[in-house]
Amino acid sequence: MNLSIVIPLLNEEESLLELHNWIVKVMTAQNYSYEILFIDDGSTDTSWSIIERLSVENLNVKGIRFLKNFGKSQALHAGFAKAQGDVIITMDADLQDSPEEIPELYDMIVNQNFDLVSGWKKKRYDSVVSKNLPSKLFNWAARRTSGVELNDFNCGLKAYKNIVVKNIEVSGEMHRYIPVLAKNAGFGKIGEKVVLHQARKYGVTKFGMDRFVNGFLDLITIWFLSRFGKRPMHLFGLLGSIMFVIGFLATIFIIIIKLVKLNSGYPTILVTDNPLFYIALTSMMIGTQLFLAGFLGEIILRTKNNEERYKISKVI
């Protein structure tokens, strides 16, 4: 099979039929063998009924329905697990991503041998204040932190080799950082393509300003995991050891000064009246806690089991 098109969605009943017909038109014109995987992330409208009807009319249409809204990352994870195509395309269901871009994305994966190609919505039709400017700041921070030189991390239109999606774990809200996850997994040939961004035709966006706050927090998380995810003791153990040694040396210094003053007959104060004593004590306690955090992280890493992160109610 040439293509698997994975489409996560939430309450997109107005656009699904039009999107399906547009994709089928492109697939037919290019003579691709394909499947369309609609991942219904807990829609409360008639989206699932439309997907069921489309699956009867077109055997290439498949669907997964979540019991409730678990998030875009979980929807992509479920779609990646089921995808069978040599190339996997992800796109949003709101008609802001154009299926006309698929042939060029497919060509970049198959003929130019990219592992992953990310879309770049260079010209956007979103609000400048609420979306464009925060998005530029977010993408700049993501580039500096991850080392992946992409202009638009958050673009939903992307293409992947099948082996890439089968070897990355998309969880939490990490869908923004799939290129970084791919790079950390060893897939280094990551490209970018300028794609057409269309104004939203139906409904309203499902993401608010909080996505940028969550995005930056996730960026910190993925930075940590990429460097210390496999060896937490290297970070926490090092910091803990440094803090403990500082506190221990400060304690020795206090004791030596106390003994010298007692032997020399100089007036002295109680150790507990010395502010340095509490700094030393706090440093040793923090150092011990950091060391234990690293130790517990190592234990968890070696004993963790992959937990089910979402519940599926129906599969077509």
LUMZA-102346 format. One line per field, with one value per residue (C-alpha): x, y, z. Coordinates in steps of 0.02 Angstrom, whole numbers, plus 32768, in hexadecimal, padded with zeros to 4 digits. Layout:
BEGIN
u = (X, ...)
v = (Y, ...)
w = (Z, ...)
This chain:
BEGIN
u = (8000, 8045, 7FF3, 7FA0, 7F4D, 7F34, 7EB6, 7E93, 7DF3, 7D7E, 7CD1, 7CF3, 7C4D, 7C42, 7CE9, 7CFB, 7C9B, 7CF1, 7D9C, 7D7D, 7D47, 7DDD, 7E56, 7E05, 7E12, 7ECE, 7EE9, 7E8B, 7EE8, 7F90, 7F59, 7F92, 7F5E, 7F29, 7EC8, 7E79, 7E7D, 7E06, 7E2B, 7D92, 7DD6, 7D31, 7CC3, 7C18, 7BCE, 7BA6, 7C5A, 7C5E, 7BBB, 7C07, 7CA5, 7C3B, 7BDB, 7C7B, 7CC6, 7C32, 7C3F, 7CFD, 7D56, 7DF8, 7DAD, 7DCF, 7DA7, 7DD4, 7D63, 7D9C, 7D25, 7D4C, 7DC4, 7E75, 7ED5, 7F26, 7FC5, 7F63, 7EFD, 7F9C, 7FE5, 7F4B, 7F51, 800B, 7FF1, 7F70, 7FC0, 7FFB, 8036, 80EB, 80D5, 806A, 801C, 7FD1, 7F5B, 7ED5, 7E1C, 7DEC, 7E19, 7EA9, 7F21, 7F16, 7F18, 7F64, 800A, 800C, 805F, 80F6, 8106, 80FC, 8182, 81F8, 81EA, 81F3, 8267, 82CE, 82DB, 82A8, 8277, 81FC, 81BE, 8166, 80F3, 8119, 8083, 80EB, 8053, 7FCE, 7F1A, 7F0F, 7F08, 7FB1, 7FA8, 7F5B, 7FB0, 8034, 80A7, 809E, 80BC, 815A, 819D, 8173, 81C8, 8264, 8271, 8253, 82DE, 835B, 8332, 8321, 839F, 831D, 831A, 8262, 81FD, 8155, 8156, 809B, 8062, 7FEF, 801B, 80B1, 80F1, 8151, 819F, 813D, 81D5, 81DB, 812A, 8142, 81DA, 81A3, 8132, 80BA, 806F, 802F, 802D, 80CC, 807D, 80D0, 817B, 816D, 8204, 8269, 822D, 825F, 830B, 8325, 82F3, 837C, 8320, 838C, 8352, 82C8, 8289, 820E, 8196, 8136, 807D, 7FDE, 7F81, 7EC8, 7E53, 7DE0, 7D40, 7CD2, 7CC7, 7D48, 7DF6, 7E01, 7EA2, 7EB2, 7F44, 7F69, 7FB5, 804C, 8065, 8054, 80C4, 8153, 8140, 8143, 81DD, 8237, 81FD, 823A, 82DF, 82F9, 82C1, 832F, 83C9, 83A7, 830D, 8378, 83EC, 8394, 841A, 8499, 843C, 83EC, 847D, 84FB, 8497, 8472, 8528, 8560, 84DE, 8509, 85C5, 85AA, 8541, 85BB, 8653, 85F5, 85CD, 8685, 86B6, 863C, 867C, 8734, 8715, 86B5, 8743, 87CA, 876E, 8750, 8807, 8843, 87CE, 8774, 86BA, 864D, 8595, 852D, 8538, 847B, 848B, 84FB, 8496, 8515, 84DF, 842F, 8471, 84E0, 8453, 83DC, 845F, 847B, 83C0, 83A1, 8438, 83F5, 8348, 838F, 83FA, 8362, 82FC, 837F, 8385, 82C7, 82C7, 833E, 82D1, 8232, 8289, 82B7, 820F, 8190, 810B, 80B7, 800D, 7F74, 7F62, 7EB6, 7E18, 7DCF, 7D15, 7D06, 7D76, 7D47)
v = (8000, 80AB, 811E, 8122, 81C8, 81DF, 8265, 828C, 82EC, 8335, 8373, 8390, 8354, 83E4, 83C1, 8303, 82DC, 8368, 8334, 827D, 82A7, 8319, 8292, 820E, 8282, 8297, 81DD, 81AD, 822C, 81E8, 8132, 8114, 807F, 80CC, 80C8, 8159, 8145, 81BA, 81C1, 8207, 8251, 824E, 82B7, 82E6, 8312, 829E, 8288, 81CD, 81AD, 8201, 8197, 80F9, 812B, 8154, 80AB, 8054, 80BC, 80B2, 8016, 8079, 80DC, 809B, 80E7, 80E3, 8132, 8161, 8157, 820C, 8296, 8258, 82D5, 82E2, 8286, 81ED, 81F2, 81F4, 8166, 80FB, 8127, 8101, 8058, 8028, 8079, 8000, 8073, 8087, 8142, 818B, 8237, 8294, 8326, 8384, 836C, 8424, 843D, 84B2, 842D, 840E, 8359, 83A0, 83A6, 82E8, 82B4, 8326, 82EC, 8237, 8259, 82A5, 8209, 8186, 81D4, 824F, 81D4, 8248, 81F3, 827D, 8318, 83A1, 8421, 84DA, 854F, 85E4, 864F, 863C, 8677, 8670, 8701, 875A, 877D, 86DD, 865F, 86A0, 86FE, 867A, 85F4, 864C, 865B, 85A5, 8567, 85CE, 8583, 84D4, 84E7, 8528, 84A1, 8408, 842B, 83FE, 848A, 8497, 8536, 84EC, 8460, 846A, 844F, 83B8, 838D, 8319, 827F, 81ED, 814A, 80BB, 8086, 8132, 812F, 807C, 80AE, 814B, 815F, 81F2, 8216, 82A5, 833B, 830C, 8311, 83BB, 8369, 82CF, 830A, 8316, 8269, 8226, 8276, 822D, 8182, 818A, 81CC, 825E, 828C, 8307, 837E, 840B, 8441, 84E4, 84B7, 8517, 854F, 856C, 85D1, 8568, 8548, 84FD, 8504, 854B, 8516, 8494, 84DD, 8579, 85E2, 855E, 84F1, 8564, 8559, 849C, 849D, 84F2, 847D, 83E8, 8432, 8430, 837D, 833F, 839B, 8340, 8298, 82A5, 82C2, 8267, 81FB, 815D, 8192, 8201, 81DA, 8237, 82DA, 82C6, 8263, 82E5, 8379, 831B, 82EF, 83A3, 83E7, 8365, 8385, 8442, 8428, 83AA, 841B, 84AE, 8442, 8410, 84C7, 84F8, 846E, 849C, 8555, 8527, 84B8, 8538, 85C2, 8551, 851D, 85D1, 8617, 8689, 86A8, 863C, 861C, 8580, 8520, 8530, 85EE, 85F1, 8614, 85AE, 8514, 851C, 853A, 84A1, 8438, 846D, 8447, 8398, 8376, 83B4, 8351, 82B2, 82CE, 82ED, 8251, 81EB, 8236, 81F7, 814D, 813C, 8175, 80E9, 806A, 80A8, 80A7, 7FF0, 7FB5, 801F, 7FCE, 8021, 8058, 806B, 8126, 8129, 80C0, 808D, 8070, 803F, 800F, 8005)
w = (8000, 7FCF, 804D, 80F7, 811A, 81D6, 8205, 82BD, 82D8, 8359, 8328, 8270, 8227, 81AA, 8156, 8155, 80B5, 8054, 8095, 8068, 7FB7, 7F9F, 7FD9, 7F6B, 7ED5, 7EF2, 7F12, 7E73, 7E09, 7E46, 7E41, 7EF5, 7F5E, 8003, 80A4, 8103, 81C0, 821A, 82D5, 832F, 83D0, 8430, 83BE, 8401, 8357, 82C5, 828E, 82B4, 8256, 81BD, 81CC, 81D7, 813B, 80DD, 810C, 80BB, 801D, 8013, 8051, 8061, 80F1, 81A1, 8248, 8300, 8381, 8431, 84C4, 84ED, 84BD, 84E3, 8479, 83CE, 8401, 8438, 8397, 832F, 8397, 8373, 82BA, 82AB, 82FC, 8277, 81DE, 8158, 80CC, 8097, 80B4, 813E, 8127, 81BB, 81A1, 81FE, 81D9, 81D1, 8118, 8144, 8101, 8046, 8004, 7F65, 7FC4, 7FDD, 7F37, 7F54, 8008, 7FCE, 7F4B, 7FCD, 8039, 7FAE, 7F2E, 7F96, 8026, 80B4, 8156, 8180, 8126, 8187, 8139, 814E, 814A, 8115, 80F2, 8176, 8182, 8240, 82BB, 82C3, 837E, 83C0, 834B, 82D3, 834C, 83D7, 8354, 8314, 83C6, 83E9, 834A, 836E, 841D, 83D8, 8357, 83D7, 8456, 83E5, 835D, 82D8, 8257, 822D, 8218, 8249, 82CA, 82E7, 8233, 822F, 817B, 8180, 8124, 816F, 813E, 818B, 81F1, 8244, 828C, 82C7, 832E, 8388, 8420, 8412, 84BD, 8527, 84B2, 8456, 83A8, 8391, 83A4, 8338, 82CF, 8370, 83A7, 82FC, 8308, 83B6, 8373, 82EF, 8256, 8223, 8173, 819B, 8115, 8104, 807C, 806C, 8068, 8047, 80E2, 80C9, 8137, 81A3, 8143, 81CB, 8288, 82FF, 8334, 83BF, 8404, 8470, 84AE, 8531, 84A9, 84A4, 8560, 8557, 84BF, 851A, 85AF, 853A, 84E8, 858F, 85AA, 8503, 8518, 85BD, 8579, 84DF, 854B, 85ED, 85CC, 85C8, 8655, 86D6, 8757, 86EB, 870A, 87B5, 87FB, 87C2, 8805, 88A7, 88C1, 88A4, 891E, 89A2, 8993, 89A3, 8A3F, 8A88, 8A6D, 8AB9, 8B52, 8B65, 8B57, 8BE2, 8C54, 8C37, 8C59, 8CF7, 8D38, 8D0D, 8D6B, 8E03, 8E0C, 8DF7, 8E7A, 8E00, 8E1E, 8DB1, 8D8D, 8D88, 8CE5, 8CD3, 8CDD, 8C44, 8BA2, 8B40, 8BA2, 8B59, 8AAA, 8ABC, 8B03, 8A78, 89F1, 8A36, 8A3F, 898D, 8950, 899F, 8953, 88A5, 88B2, 88E7, 8857, 87DC, 8830, 882C, 8776, 874A, 87A3, 874D, 86A4, 86BA, 86FC, 869B, 8632, 859E, 85DE, 8572, 855A, 8508, 84FB, 8453, 8446, 838D, 82FC, 8244)
